[in-house]
Amino acid sequence: MKPIQKVLVIKLGGVGEMVLAFPAFERIREAHPKAKITLLTTEPFASLAKSSPFFNAVEADGAPKDPGHWTALILRIRRAHYDRIYDLQNDAASNLIFQALRPLPPAWSGTALGCSLPHKNRHRAQMHPLERLADQLKDAGIWPDAPTGQWSAVPPDISWILARSAQPRSVSSAGAHRPVVLLAPGAERPEQRWPPEQYGGFAKRMQDAGYDIVIIGGLGEAALAHAIQRQAPRARDLTGRSDFVQIAALGARSALAVGNDLGLLTLIAAAGAPTIVVFPSDVDAAAIAPRGHVTVVHAATLKELPVDSVVAAARILARAPA
């Protein structure tokens, strides 16, 4: 059998899915220790991937916007002559790449119709990403003892991010050494978000208990941060000002993280922070929740979730002030 010398891994994001793919990245590297492994991803995740020890190269143009860029991407993959491709994205875009490589595509692990190393589990869509990707690599023949049962996979280990990243500047106020509570209030839909008024009340309670508050997220969450600051003026707004590597390093040093932004909370939980995820009761937390030192707090509608309930969970979970 021809040795596998060149490997392509496809994973485009978002951040939570990317973080939960790191155990699969590690297994691919262990299976092909001498191969040149390239990750095809998108620009927001390039620095995160480059910080890892799993790839020799990272290409960040995995989501072309027009036919010309699609053609250039396909031609580049063809010219690379990969021995094997692990499609960990498994969506319409990555399926298009596979079909464009016909009639002689490389050995391909994924769900694309006609691929040589198919993920056969018909119930894969109901699996948590950690177990689903492990199951895919089991079918590909490189993870025979893969943790595929519900809750069987251990949380991602991203200690390499912390070892390779600079320590972030202190986020404590006035030079004090108060422990930090991170708030990640963003969500795709308003009904999936604990209202900013409740976040503000929670932030004020935690400040009074001896913690500093730092609000994280994209630029689109700046208005939420400002609403929280109206009740907790000392809270620091880092929305849109930190990349994923910096957020991971901050999470490793924080006493607690609370929020609705599953992507950032998955990253922070993997970095080691105790984490509270706020979910509506109709969400299947087992299928999507971060793994690690994580507590899920439910309410039928998040507008009905009282601040006292989250404060009570925080008192149990948070690393205490000195």
N, C-alpha and C positions, 0 to 999 in steps of 0.2 A: 504494500500500500504506500502511495506517495506520502511523504511526511508533510504535515501541515505547517507551512512556513509563514503564510500571510492570512490574517484573520480580520474580518470587519465585524464590528458590533454596531447595531443601530439602536439608539435610544434618544428620543427627541425631547422628552420632558412631559409634564411640568416637574417642579422641583421635588415634590413628594414622591412621585413615581421614579424620578432619577435616584433619589436617596435609597429607596427601597430596592433598586436594581443593583446596588453595590455588592451585596453578597453574590449575585450572579456574575458580576464583573470579576470578582475575586476568584470564583470557581473557574471561569473561562481562562484566566491567567494561569491558575494552577494546572489546568489541563493542557495548556500550550505554553510551557515556560520559556521556550526558545523562539517562539513565533513573534513576528512583528504584528502587534495588535493595534488596529486603528478604531477609534470611536467616531461614528457619524452622529452628530447631535446638532443643537442650535446654539446661537451665540450666548443666550443667558446662562447656559450651563457649561460653557467652555472652560472657564477658570476653575470651576468645581472639579471637572473631569481631569484637567491638567494637574491639579493638586494630588491626584490619586497615583498609586504605584502600579496601576493596572494596564496603562496604555502607553504605547510608544509614540502615538500621534493622535491628535484630536482635530477633526474637521467640523466646522461649525455652520456649514451651509446645507443642512439636512432638510430644510423646508423651503425649497425654491418657490418663488412667487410668480414665475412666468415660464412659458414653454422653453425659452432659450436657456434659462438657468437649469431647468429640468434636464434638458438635453446634455448640457455640460456635465451635470452630476452623473448621469448614466454613463456617458463616455469615459469619465474619470474612473468610475468603478470597473468598467469593462477593461480598461487599460491596466488597472492594478493587478488583475489576474489573482484574485483572492482564492485561497484554497477552501475557505469556509466562511460563511456569513451567519452570524447569530442575530436574528431579528427579534429584539426584545421590545420593540414598539408594537408590532402586530396590528397595524391599522391600515387604512386605505392607501396612505402614502407609501408605506414600506411594501405593501403588496404590489403597488405600481412599479416600484423598483425591481422587484423580483420578476414580474411579467415582462418588463423591458429588457431584462437580461436573457430571456429565452432566445434561441432554442437550447442553449447550453449554459444554464446558470451554474454558479458554484454550488457545492453542497450547502444547503440552506436549512437552518433551524428556525421554525416558526409556524405560523398558521396559513401562510400563503398557499393557495390551491396549486397542487402539483409539486410542492417542495420535497426534497429528498429526506429531510429529518423533521417530519411534522410533529407538532404538539397534539397528541391524540385525545386528550381529556375533553369530553364534550361539556363538562361542567366548569371549564376553566374560567368563564366569565364571572362565576360566583365566588371564586377564590380570592383571598387576599393577595396582593401583588408579590409578597415575599414567597408564599407557597406556590403561586402560579408560575413564577419564573423558575423556581427550583424544579417544579414538575416538568417544565419545558426542557430544562437541561438534563433531566433524567431521561426523557425520551430521546434526547440527542446523544446519549451514551456517555456523558462526561460527569454525571453526578448520580451514581448508583444508589447511594443512601440518602437521597435528597429529602429534606423535611417537607412533606407534602400534605400532611394532615392539618386541619384547622388549629391554629395557635402553636404549631410545632416548630416553626422557624424562629430562630433567635433574632433580636433586633439587629439592624445594621451596625457594624463597627466602623466608625469614621475617625478613629483616633489619629489616623495619618493626616487628616486635615489640620488637626490641632498642632501636630508636630511640625508641619511644613508652613504654617501661617504665622505671621507676626502677631504678637499679642495686641489686641485692640487697645486704644486709649481708654483710660478709666471713664466709666459712665456715671460715677458717683458725683454728687454735687458738693461743691465747696471743699473738695479734697477729702471728704469723709469717706470712710470705708464701710458703707452700708451695703448689705446684700441687694441684688437686683432682681426684680420681677419683670419679665418680658410680657408685653401684651401684643398679640397678633390678631387684631379685630377684623381683618378683611375676610370677605366671603363673596362667592360668585353672585348670590342672590340675597336681597335684604332679609328674607324670612329665615335664612340660614345664619344670620348674624345676631348675636346678643346686642341689644341696642347700646349706643354710646353712653347714654345716661347711666345704665347699669355698670358699664365698664368704668365710667368716671367715679361712681360710688365705690366700686371695688378698689380702684386705684387709691382713692382717698383713705379708705380703711387700711390698706396695706402700708401706705406711707405713714399713717399714724402708728402702725405696729412696728416701724423701724426699717422698712424697705424703701429702696428707690425704685421708681417705675420708669421703664424704657418702652416706647411704642415703636414697633417695627412693621414694615410692609412696603408696598410699592407707593409710588407717588399718588396713586389714586386713593390711598388711605389717609392722605394728609388731613382731609376734612374730619375724618373720624378722630384722628389724633388731637386736632384742635378742640373738638367737642369734649374729649376726655380731659384735656388740660383745663377746661373751664371749672371742673370740680377738683382737679388735682394739678394745680399750677406748676408744681415742681417736676412733674413728669416730663421726661425728655423725649422729643419727637425725632426719631431716626428714619421715618418713612422716606423711602427713595434715596437714602444716603448710605446704605450698606449693601455689599454684595453677599452672595451666599456663603463664601468662605468666612467673611467677617462675622456674619450672623451665627455660623456654627461655632466659631471661637467664643463669641459672646455667650451663646447658649451653654457652653461647657463651664462657664464661670458664674452662671446665674443660679439664684436660689429656686426659681420657679418660672414656668411659662404658662400663659393662659390665653386661649383664643379660639377663633373659628377658622383661621387660615390653615388648612390641613397641610399644605405644602411646607410652609415655614415651620409648623409644629412638628412635622415628621423629621425635618432637618435638625431642629433643636433637641428633640427627644433622642435622636441618634447621637447627638453630641453629649448627652448625659444629663440634661436638665430634667428634673421632675416636671411633668407636664399635665395640665388640665385642658381637655378638649370639651368644648361646649357644643352639644348636638341637640337638634330637635328629636323628639322621641321616635319619629317615623323614619329616621336614618338608621341603616344597618351598620352600626359601628364596627362590628366584627370584620366586615368586608373592606373597610377603608381606613380605620383608625391607625394612628402611629403606633409603633411598638416601642417598648422600653418601660421606664418608670412613669406610666401614664394612667390617669384617672379620667373616665368619661362622666360628665354631668349632663343629665337629660332634662328636658321639659317639653310638654306637649307643644307649646309655642315658646320661642325664646323670650318674647316679651313678658311671659309669665314667670321666668326664672328669677327668683329673688337674689339680690346681692348676698344675703346671709348664707345661701346654699353654697355659693362659690367660695366665700370667705371660709366657711367651715371646711371645705375640701382643701383649701390652701393651707390652713393651719395644720392639717395632717401631713400634707405632702411637701411643703416648702422646707428648704434648708433654713434653719432658724438664724436670726440675727445673732451676732456675737454678744 
